[in-house]
Amino acid sequence: MPDIRTRRRPRSAWLCAAALLLLAPQAFAGGLFRCSGKNGELAYTNRPAGYANCTQVSSYSEPPPKAPVATAATAAPASMPNAPVPERTAAVKSTQPQWHYNDAAGSKTPAVAAAGAATATPAEGDKKADNKVLRGAVYKISKANGITEYTNIRPSGRRYQVLFTYISTCYACDIRSKVNFTTTRLNRDAYRAEIAAAAIEFSVDEALLRAVVHAESAFNPNALSNKGAQGLMQLMPGTADDMGVDNPFDATQNIRGGAQYLAYLLKNFQGDERLAVAAYNAGPGNVQKYGGVPPFDETRVYVSRVHTLRDRYRETSL
């Protein structure tokens, strides 16, 4: 879960759902409600009708539109153009409607479906955390009556969109994982072209690159951790931005960004893959601070598992 600068604080899953709701092309003010569905599932919706135990967790509003500008040719209001996205470094104000988001006082972070209760030692600092290893997903349901629903229970009998899959920690980061990385099934086919192209472009060993993808997300392009790491190679937002990744959930962009970051770390640590992998997990600053693999349980097991996977992928490529 790399970040060149600093790690970001954990992001609540409901905030992601709220942000996605705010981006919906709706032209009215309203709120986001946390409700219980008819089967007891947790649901987020912009209209609480038909749900039970609803609590408003946020509100949003669209600012009033600017006064239309009349021209000599016509007095009709000017329409809102679909302006192109400005360059990242350009100080250009967007012409798209701006949404204002406000947290409701006393709102609580919603639960996400849990599939285990093991704890993991954080990769940074010496303080231990009691974060449970969680698994789940957030689904978006757009109903015919205009209601947009977000839920962590997989819908049945209707169309839905998987927005992201929530993971508490990377696949190879759980120190109490029961996965045997010496025998676990390898995936040599997923994203074969993307990984091969990125490995060539940034001169990174293809087996190492595939091992990191396996270790970070187990080849899940929609993975989102509670620290904010995103996509196949679990790029932190700052790292993704530095690597030029606009959409971290796009497989090609994510793999290319992760490969570029690995190349950067390998160069910084004179080609030492062990130190580069440790830095990918714990940050280059910690590797430099301790003069080697940091004494964090998560980082140590992560390094060992990545190299086990790398060796196995190398053997199968011969």
C-alpha positions in Angstrom: 0.0 0.0 0.0 2.6 2.5 -1.1 2.7 6.2 -0.8 5.8 8.3 -1.7 4.9 11.1 0.7 3.1 9.9 3.8 0.3 7.5 4.5 -3.2 8.8 4.6 -5.5 8.3 7.5 -8.1 5.6 7.1 -11.0 6.6 5.0 -14.5 5.5 6.1 -16.4 3.3 3.6 -19.5 5.5 3.9 -17.6 8.5 2.9 -16.7 6.8 -0.4 -20.4 6.0 -0.9 -21.3 9.6 -0.1 -18.8 11.0 -2.5 -20.1 8.8 -5.3 -23.6 9.9 -4.6 -22.6 13.5 -4.8 -21.1 12.9 -8.2 -24.5 11.7 -9.5 -26.0 14.0 -12.1 -28.8 15.3 -9.9 -29.9 18.8 -9.9 -31.3 19.3 -6.4 -30.2 19.5 -2.8 -30.7 16.6 -0.4 -29.0 14.2 2.0 -27.5 10.7 2.3 -29.4 8.4 4.6 -28.2 5.2 6.3 -31.1 2.8 6.4 -32.0 -0.8 6.9 -33.5 -2.7 4.0 -36.4 -5.1 4.1 -33.9 -8.0 4.6 -31.9 -6.2 7.3 -29.2 -5.2 4.9 -27.3 -1.9 5.3 -28.3 0.6 2.6 -27.3 4.2 1.7 -29.9 6.1 -0.3 -30.8 9.6 -1.2 -34.5 8.9 -0.6 -35.4 7.1 2.7 -39.0 6.2 1.7 -39.5 2.4 1.8 -36.6 1.8 4.3 -36.5 1.5 8.0 -34.4 3.0 10.8 -33.1 5.7 8.5 -30.5 8.2 9.8 -29.3 11.2 7.8 -25.5 11.0 7.8 -24.7 13.8 5.4 -26.3 16.6 3.4 -25.4 18.2 0.1 -26.5 21.1 -2.0 -25.9 22.6 -5.3 -25.1 26.3 -5.3 -27.5 28.5 -7.3 -26.5 28.8 -11.0 -25.0 31.9 -12.3 -27.2 34.4 -14.1 -27.5 33.6 -17.8 -25.6 35.9 -20.2 -27.6 37.3 -23.0 -25.9 38.0 -26.4 -26.9 40.2 -29.2 -28.1 37.2 -31.2 -30.3 35.8 -28.5 -31.6 36.4 -25.1 -31.8 32.7 -24.2 -29.7 31.5 -21.2 -26.3 30.0 -22.2 -26.2 26.2 -21.7 -23.6 24.5 -19.5 -20.9 23.0 -21.7 -19.2 19.8 -20.9 -15.8 21.3 -20.4 -12.7 19.1 -20.8 -10.8 18.1 -17.6 -7.9 20.6 -17.1 -4.3 19.6 -16.8 -3.3 18.5 -13.3 -1.0 21.5 -12.9 -3.3 24.1 -14.4 -5.1 26.5 -12.1 -8.4 26.4 -14.0 -11.8 26.6 -12.3 -14.2 23.9 -13.4 -17.3 25.0 -15.2 -19.2 21.9 -13.9 -21.7 22.3 -11.0 -20.0 22.2 -7.6 -21.5 20.1 -4.8 -21.2 21.1 -1.2 -20.9 18.3 1.3 -21.5 18.6 5.0 -21.2 15.8 7.6 -24.2 15.5 9.9 -23.4 15.9 13.5 -23.1 12.7 15.4 -22.9 10.5 12.3 -21.3 7.1 12.8 -19.1 5.0 10.5 -21.3 2.2 9.1 -20.2 -1.4 9.4 -18.9 -3.4 6.5 -19.5 -7.1 6.2 -16.9 -8.9 8.2 -15.3 -12.3 7.3 -12.7 -12.6 10.0 -11.5 -11.3 13.3 -7.8 -11.5 13.0 -5.8 -8.4 13.9 -2.8 -7.0 11.9 0.2 -5.1 13.1 0.5 -1.8 11.2 3.5 -1.3 8.9 4.3 2.2 10.4 5.3 3.0 13.9 5.5 0.7 16.9 1.9 1.1 18.1 -0.3 -1.9 17.7 -3.8 -1.7 16.2 -6.9 -3.7 16.7 -8.2 -3.4 13.2 -10.3 -6.4 12.2 -9.6 -7.9 8.8 -12.8 -7.0 7.0 -14.0 -8.0 3.6 -17.0 -6.7 1.7 -18.2 -4.8 -1.3 -20.3 -1.7 -2.0 -23.0 -2.0 -4.7 -24.8 0.8 -6.5 -28.5 0.3 -7.5 -30.2 2.8 -9.7 -33.9 2.4 -9.5 -36.5 3.4 -12.1 -38.1 5.9 -9.7 -34.8 7.9 -9.5 -33.7 6.5 -6.2 -30.0 5.6 -6.0 -29.1 3.0 -3.4 -25.7 1.9 -2.0 -25.6 -1.3 -0.1 -23.0 -3.8 1.2 -25.4 -6.8 0.5 -25.2 -8.2 -3.0 -28.5 -7.4 -4.7 -30.5 -10.2 -6.3 -32.9 -10.1 -9.2 -32.0 -6.6 -10.4 -29.2 -4.8 -12.1 -26.4 -3.3 -10.0 -22.9 -2.0 -10.3 -19.9 -3.0 -8.1 -18.3 0.2 -7.0 -15.4 -1.2 -5.1 -14.5 -4.2 -3.0 -13.5 -3.3 0.6 -10.4 -4.9 2.2 -8.9 -4.1 5.5 -5.3 -5.0 4.5 -3.5 -6.2 1.5 -3.7 -9.9 0.6 -0.2 -10.7 1.9 -0.2 -8.3 4.8 -2.2 -10.1 7.3 0.3 -11.6 9.8 -2.3 -14.3 10.8 -3.2 -15.3 7.3 -3.7 -19.0 6.9 -2.8 -18.8 3.2 0.2 -21.0 2.4 2.1 -18.8 -0.1 4.4 -21.7 -1.1 1.4 -23.7 -2.4 -1.4 -21.2 -3.0 -2.7 -21.2 -6.6 -0.8 -18.8 -8.9 -2.5 -16.6 -11.5 -0.3 -16.5 -14.6 -3.0 -15.3 -17.0 -4.7 -12.3 -15.4 -3.6 -9.0 -16.9 -0.8 -10.8 -18.8 -0.4 -8.1 -21.5 -0.6 -5.2 -19.1 2.0 -6.6 -16.7 4.3 -7.6 -19.5 4.1 -4.2 -21.1 4.7 -2.3 -17.8 7.6 -4.6 -16.9 9.3 -3.8 -20.2 8.6 -0.1 -20.1 10.0 0.4 -16.6 12.6 -2.4 -16.6 11.1 -4.3 -13.7 11.2 -8.1 -13.4 7.8 -9.4 -14.7 7.7 -12.1 -12.1 8.3 -9.5 -9.3 5.6 -7.3 -10.7 3.1 -10.1 -10.9 4.0 -11.2 -7.4 3.3 -7.7 -6.0 -0.1 -7.6 -7.8 -0.9 -11.0 -6.2 0.3 -9.9 -2.8 -1.5 -6.6 -2.8 -4.9 -7.3 -4.2 -5.0 -11.0 -5.3 -5.8 -9.6 -8.8 -8.9 -7.6 -7.7 -9.0 -4.4 -9.7 -11.7 -2.9 -7.5 -9.9 -3.4 -4.2 -10.1 -0.5 -1.7 -8.4 -0.7 1.7 -9.3 1.1 4.8 -6.2 3.2 4.4 -7.3 4.4 1.0 -5.1 2.2 -1.1 -6.7 1.5 -4.5 -6.8 -1.1 -7.2 -4.6 -4.0 -8.3 -1.4 -2.7 -6.8 -3.0 -0.8 -3.9 -1.7 2.6 -4.8 -2.2 5.3 -2.2 -3.8 8.5 -3.7 -0.6 10.5 -3.4 1.5 7.8 -5.1 -1.1 7.4 -7.9 -1.0 11.1 -8.5 2.8 11.2 -8.6 2.8 8.3 -11.0 0.3 10.0 -13.3 -2.5 7.6 -12.6 -5.9 9.3 -13.2 -8.0 6.3 -12.5 -6.5 3.8 -10.0 -9.3 1.3 -10.7 -8.3 1.1 -14.3 -6.1 -2.0 -14.6 -3.7 -0.7 -17.2 -3.1 2.6 -15.4 -2.8 1.0 -12.0 -0.3 -1.6 -13.1 1.7 1.0 -15.0 1.8 3.3 -12.0 2.8 0.5 -9.7 5.5 -0.7 -12.0 6.9 2.9 -12.2 6.9 3.1 -8.4 8.7 -0.2 -8.1 11.3 1.0 -10.6 11.7 4.1 -8.5 12.2 2.1 -5.3 14.6 -0.3 -7.0 16.7 2.6 -8.2 16.7 4.2 -4.8 17.9 0.9 -3.2 20.5 0.0 -5.8 18.5 -2.8 -7.3 17.9 -4.6 -4.0 14.5 -6.2 -4.5 14.1 -7.1 -0.8 14.5 -3.5 0.3 12.4 -2.2 -2.6 9.5 -4.5 -1.6 9.9 -3.5 2.0 9.7 0.1 0.9 6.6 -0.6 -1.2 4.9 -1.8 2.0 6.3 0.5 4.7 7.6 3.5 2.8 11.1 4.3 1.7 11.6 6.5 4.7 11.2 3.6 7.1 13.7 1.4 5.2 16.2 4.2 5.3 15.5 4.9 9.0 16.2 1.3 10.0 18.9 0.6 7.4 17.0 -2.4 6.0 13.7 -4.1 6.3 11.8 -2.3 9.1 11.0 -4.3 12.3 7.3 -4.3 11.6 5.6 -7.7 11.6 3.4 -6.9 8.6 6.4 -5.7 6.5 8.5 -8.7 7.4 5.8 -11.2 6.4 5.0 -9.2 3.4 8.5 -9.2 2.1 8.8 -12.9 2.6 5.5 -13.7 0.9 6.2 -11.4 -2.1 9.6 -13.1 -2.7 8.0 -16.6 -2.3 5.5 -15.6 -5.0 8.2 -14.0 -7.2 10.3 -17.2 -7.1 7.3 -19.3 -8.0 6.3 -17.1 -10.9 9.8 -17.1 -12.2 9.9 -20.9 -12.1 6.6 -21.2 -14.0 7.8 -18.8 -16.7 10.8 -20.9 -17.7 
